[in-house]
Amino acid sequence: MKKSFKVITMSLAVFSTLSLFSPENTSAVSSSESKESVLQEPIASTKAIVINTKMRVGDIYPYNFPASRFTITGNIFAIEVEERSPNFTVMRAVSPGKVTISHRNSLGELVINNVTITY
């Protein structure tokens, strides 16, 4: 009798564990309505802001976010990037050239900064 009682208890424990983690169990997973509302929100805005900036060699351009959020293309040797703190980056113009610096702002909009560096 004790042996059959153990078998029944173990099978109930296994069954309850399997039913808890089954895909049909919606109580273990967040509701489908909240999943749909998250998926409907845009990940990033499709709007782009283009800024044309002229700098002279030696000028400094500050940014209030980390250097890891930038994409720099063009004459990358024309600027020097210095991250002064985790959320503050300074770009210094060191030689003439054209550089494009792009990043996403807090609204998710793409900001493209076309920088022309002259003497």
Backbone as a ProteinNet text record, in pm:
[ID]
protein_1_A
[PRIMARY]
MKKSFKVITMSLAVFSTLSLFSPENTSAVSSSESKESVLQEPIASTKAIVINTKMRVGDIYPYNFPASRFTITGNIFAIEVEERSPNFTVMRAVSPGKVTISHRNSLGELVINNVTITY
[TERTIARY]
81.5	0	86.4	192.7	279.6	347.1	383.6	450.9	357.4	233.7	138.4	106.6	103.9	79.8	194	320.5	435.1	428.5	389.3	380.2	273.8	161.8	53.4	97.1	164.5	211.2	313.3	406.5	509	446.6	350.4	287.7	207.6	142.9	71.2	167.8	281.7	381.2	435.4	464.5	515.3	408.6	284.8	176.4	154	154.8	131.9	247.1	370	485.1	477.1	442.6	432.1	318.9	207	94.2	122.8	207.8	242	322.2	413.1	499.4	453.9	333.7	285.2	250.5	260.3	228.9	81.8	-6.9	-149.5	-184.6	-98.6	-126.7	-97.7	-201.9	-182.2	-156.8	-180.2	-154.4	-5.5	73.5	217.9	285.6	222	276.1	190.6	248.6	169.2	60.1	-43.4	-160.6	-126.8	-203	-177.6	-208.2	-297.6	-329.4	-209	-136	-19.8	90.4	101.9	201.1	169	42.5	3.4	31	4.1	26.2	174.6	259.4	403	450.4	399.1	442	392.2	283.7	230.1	307.3	379.9	455.5	578.6	611.2	729.8	857.2	953.9	1080.7	1159.3	1164.2	1233.8	1155.4	1162.8	1092.4	1160.5	1082.5	1138.6	1181.9	1157.4	1192.6	1343	1402.8	1545.3	1563.4	1655.2	1689	1829.9	1845.8	1977.1	2027.4	2149.4	2212.8	2342.4	2362.1	2487.6	2567.1	2682.7	2763.4	2898.9	2945.4	3079.6	3163.3	3280.2	3371.7	3509.1	3588.2	3727.5	3814.9	3933.8	4027.4	4048.7	4033.4	4047.7	3916.1	3805.5	3673.5	3630.8	3544.6	3494.7	3343	3289.3	3145.1	3103.8	3026	2988.2	2859.4	2852.9	2733.5	2704.6	2576.6	2538	2501.4	2572.4	2552.9	2682.5	2691.2	2817.4	2859.9	2988.5	3044.3	2996.2	2951.5	2904.5	2776.2	2706.4	2581.3	2603.3	2726.2	2756	2792.1	2764.1	2817.8	2888.5	3017.2	3097.2	3144.7	3117.8	3162.2	3230.2	3299	3369.7	3515.8	3574.4	3714.8	3725.1	3729.7	3725.9	3851.7	3957.5	4079.7	4074.9	3967.3	3952.3	3903.2	3851.5	3801.8	3866.4	3861.6	3911.9	3796	3762.3	3650	3705.3	3651.7	3696.4	3574.1	3563.3	3452	3496.9	3443	3487.6	3416.9	3297.5	3223.9	3131.8	3064.8	2979.4	2870.1	2825.4	2717.6	2757.4	2886.6	2930	3048.8	3034	3138.1	3169.5	3298.2	3342.8	3411.6	3377.6	3445.8	3523.7	3650.1	3738.2	3782.9	3773.9	3819.2	3971.1	4041.4	4187.9	4248.6	4172.9	4223.7	4104.9	4128.2	4018	3959.8	3831.3	3765.2	3615.5	3546.8	3401.9	3373	3290.2	3254.8	3104.1	3044.8	2902.8	2891.1	2825	2804.5	2655.3	2615.8	2473.2	2446.9	2329.9	2286.2	2136	2075.8	1932	1912.9	1819.3	1790.6	1692.8	1650.4	1563.9	1425.9	1384.7	1254.7	1265.9	1385.8	1406.7	1429.6	1439.9	1463.2	1611.3	1640	1777	1827.3	1939.5	2000.3	2128.1	2133.8	2251	2316.6	2440.7	2514.7	2627.6	2610.7	2714.2	2808.5	2931.8	3028.5	3134.5	3155.3	3261.7	3365.4	3488	3595.7	3692.4	3716.8	3810	3912	4013.1	4112	4058.9
-118.9	0	125.9	123.9	240.7	264.3	154	167.1	227.2	184.4	239.3	386.3	421.2	559.4	649	600.6	676	695.4	594	601.9	703.4	701.6	795	937.9	958.6	1091.7	1145	1059.2	1100.2	1134	1054.2	1081.1	1210.5	1239.8	1366.5	1484.6	1469.8	1577.3	1603.9	1498.5	1514.2	1576.9	1530.2	1583.5	1732.2	1771.7	1912.5	1999.7	1948.4	2024.3	2041.3	1935.3	1944.2	2036	2031.6	2116.5	2263.7	2289.4	2427.4	2492.5	2417.6	2473.5	2443	2396.3	2366.3	2495.5	2497	2617.4	2656.3	2560.3	2592.2	2668.3	2660.1	2724.8	2873.9	2954.7	3098.3	3170.5	3105.8	3173.2	3181.7	3087.8	3090.9	3191.1	3221.9	3315.7	3440.4	3556.8	3678.9	3670.3	3747.6	3737.2	3776	3720	3746.2	3891.1	3954.9	4094.4	4183.2	4160.8	4244.2	4217.7	4093.5	4063.4	4138.6	4143.5	4211.7	4360.4	4422	4566	4598.8	4511.9	4535.3	4521.5	4423.9	4402	4510.2	4578.1	4680.2	4811	4834.8	4957.8	4953.1	5064	5063.1	5057.6	4980.9	4969.4	5099.2	5154.4	5279.8	5360.9	5490.1	5577.8	5575.8	5595.5	5599.8	5740.7	5836	5974.3	5995.4	6073.2	6104.6	6255.9	6298.2	6439.6	6456.1	6546	6568.5	6705.6	6707.3	6830.9	6847.4	6963.6	6994.1	7089.6	7047.1	7123.9	7156	7279.2	7316.8	7338.3	7277.2	7290.4	7330.2	7387.1	7416.2	7319.1	7297.9	7209.8	7264.5	7179.4	7219.3	7238	7250.6	7266.8	7137.1	7152.2	7038.5	7033.3	6912	6891.3	6792.2	6834.9	6744.7	6666.2	6543.7	6458.9	6407.6	6401	6356.2	6209.3	6124	5979.6	5909.2	5779.8	5706.8	5693.9	5677.1	5664.1	5537.9	5439.5	5314.3	5333.2	5444.1	5468.9	5539.7	5573.2	5645.3	5550.5	5594	5531.8	5643.4	5625.1	5728.7	5675.6	5751.5	5714	5833.7	5809	5916	5916.1	6035.6	6050.7	6040.4	5917.1	5896	5946.1	5971.5	6022.5	6173.9	6238.6	6382.6	6420.7	6322.2	6352.1	6259.7	6305.3	6226.2	6213.6	6091.1	6065.8	6039	6110	6092.8	6078.7	5965.8	5942.6	5985.3	6096	6152.3	6091.6	6042	5971.1	5872.9	5784.9	5685.4	5745.5	5865.7	5926.5	6058.6	6082	6208.3	6182.6	6219.6	6197.6	6330	6352.2	6472.7	6431.5	6501	6478.9	6604.8	6586.8	6698.7	6686.4	6795.6	6798.3	6812.9	6717.9	6720.6	6745.1	6722.2	6749.9	6775.1	6844.3	6873.5	6747	6749.6	6636.1	6640.7	6537.1	6525.3	6396.7	6407.8	6294.9	6294.4	6176.2	6161.5	6086.2	6149.2	6090.4	6066.2	5941.9	5912.8	5838.8	5863.5	5799.6	5813.4	5745.8	5757.5	5843.5	5937.6	6021	5950.2	6017.8	5955.2	5919.6	5978.5	5947.3	5836.2	5784.5	5678.7	5728.3	5859.4	5916.3	5907.6	5880.5	5875	6017	6050.7	6182.6	6164.6	6229.2	6222.7	6359.5	6364.2	6488.8	6486.7	6563.5	6574.6	6687.3	6651.8	6747.9	6774.8	6902.2	6944.1	7015.8	6965.4	7023.9	7097.9	7224.7	7307	7369.6	7434.9	7505.2	7637
0	0	0	80.9	86.2	-48.8	-116.4	-244.3	-349.4	-352.6	-449.4	-417.7	-289.1	-249.4	-298.1	-289	-337.3	-487.9	-561.1	-706.3	-746.9	-678.9	-709.1	-677	-565.6	-527	-627.7	-668.4	-764.7	-900.2	-944	-1073.4	-1069.9	-956.3	-943.1	-944.1	-879.1	-876.6	-1016.5	-1089.7	-1226.8	-1315.2	-1304.3	-1384.6	-1356.5	-1230	-1196.1	-1245.2	-1239.9	-1289.4	-1440.3	-1511.3	-1656.3	-1699.1	-1628.6	-1666	-1634.5	-1537	-1501.6	-1613.3	-1674.9	-1777.8	-1920.1	-1938.4	-2073.1	-2146	-2280.8	-2357	-2350.5	-2322.2	-2315.2	-2187.3	-2087.6	-1960.6	-1973.7	-1980.1	-1997.8	-1866.9	-1754.4	-1627.5	-1598.4	-1649.2	-1627	-1719.5	-1832	-1928.8	-1923.7	-1953.5	-1951.8	-2057.7	-2039.7	-2127.3	-2270.5	-2363.9	-2505.6	-2542.1	-2469.2	-2497.2	-2473	-2364.5	-2337.3	-2438.7	-2488	-2591.6	-2719	-2757.4	-2879.5	-2870.7	-2755.9	-2743.6	-2750.4	-2700.8	-2709	-2852.5	-2925.3	-3062	-3157.3	-3123.8	-3211.6	-3201.9	-3093.5	-3079	-3168.6	-3236.4	-3321.1	-3236.8	-3283.5	-3212.1	-3225.7	-3344.1	-3367.3	-3469.1	-3454.8	-3546.4	-3682.6	-3787.5	-3922.2	-3959.9	-3873.4	-3900.3	-3882.8	-3972.3	-3962.2	-3955.7	-3872.9	-3860.2	-3915.5	-4012.5	-4073.6	-4031.2	-3978.1	-3932.1	-4009.7	-4069	-4137.4	-4049.6	-4005.2	-3911.9	-3974.4	-3954.5	-3997.6	-3872.6	-3872.2	-3758.3	-3811.3	-3723.9	-3755.4	-3677.8	-3728.9	-3659.1	-3518.3	-3418.3	-3278.4	-3207	-3281.8	-3219.7	-3151.3	-3049.9	-2972	-2985.2	-3003.7	-3014.4	-2905.3	-2803.4	-2692.9	-2722	-2672.5	-2677.8	-2537.8	-2502.7	-2369.1	-2363.5	-2433.7	-2423.3	-2459.4	-2431.5	-2449.1	-2595	-2616.4	-2750.6	-2820.6	-2746.5	-2807.1	-2886.9	-2870.8	-2943.6	-3076.4	-3113.3	-3237.1	-3349.3	-3471.1	-3590.7	-3666.2	-3690.7	-3755.8	-3889.9	-3997	-4131.1	-4195.6	-4303.4	-4373.5	-4332.1	-4326.5	-4287.3	-4135.5	-4086.5	-3941.2	-3871.1	-3948	-3886.5	-3866.6	-3910.5	-3895.7	-3756.5	-3681.3	-3547	-3445.3	-3322.1	-3209.3	-3110.6	-3074	-2983	-2844.4	-2746.1	-2607.9	-2517.9	-2452.6	-2360.4	-2221	-2172.6	-2044.9	-1925	-1944.3	-1839.4	-1910.3	-1837.3	-1904.3	-1993.2	-1964	-2042.8	-2105.9	-2127.7	-2187.3	-2278.7	-2405.6	-2506.1	-2573.4	-2599.8	-2668	-2797.2	-2906.4	-3034	-3068.4	-3097.9	-3129.1	-3274.9	-3349.6	-3489.2	-3490.1	-3553.6	-3552.7	-3690.4	-3799.3	-3933.8	-4026.8	-4139.7	-4231.7	-4294	-4322.5	-4385.2	-4362.8	-4410.9	-4392.6	-4317.1	-4214.4	-4128.9	-4110.3	-4110.6	-4079.4	-3948.7	-3852.1	-3719.8	-3705	-3683.2	-3668.7	-3537.9	-3483.3	-3358.6	-3347.5	-3253.1	-3225.9	-3101.8	-3109.8	-2994.3	-2900.4	-2794.9	-2693.9	-2747.3	-2859.2	-2920.4	-3023.6	-3045.8	-3142.3	-3283.7	-3300.3	-3432.8	-3467.4	-3593.2	-3640	-3661.1	-3597.6	-3612.8	-3693.2	-3809.2	-3896.1	-3894.2	-3846.9	-3835.4	-3937.8	-4047.8	-4149.6	-4107.7	-4075.4	-4024.3	-4130.1	-4161.7	-4251.5	-4167.2	-4169.2	-4087.2	-4179.3	-4147.5	-4223.7	-4128.9	-4189.2	-4106.3	-4059.6
[MASK]
+++++++++++++++++++++++++++++++++++++++++++++++++++++++++++++++++++++++++++++++++++++++++++++++++++++++++++++++++++++++

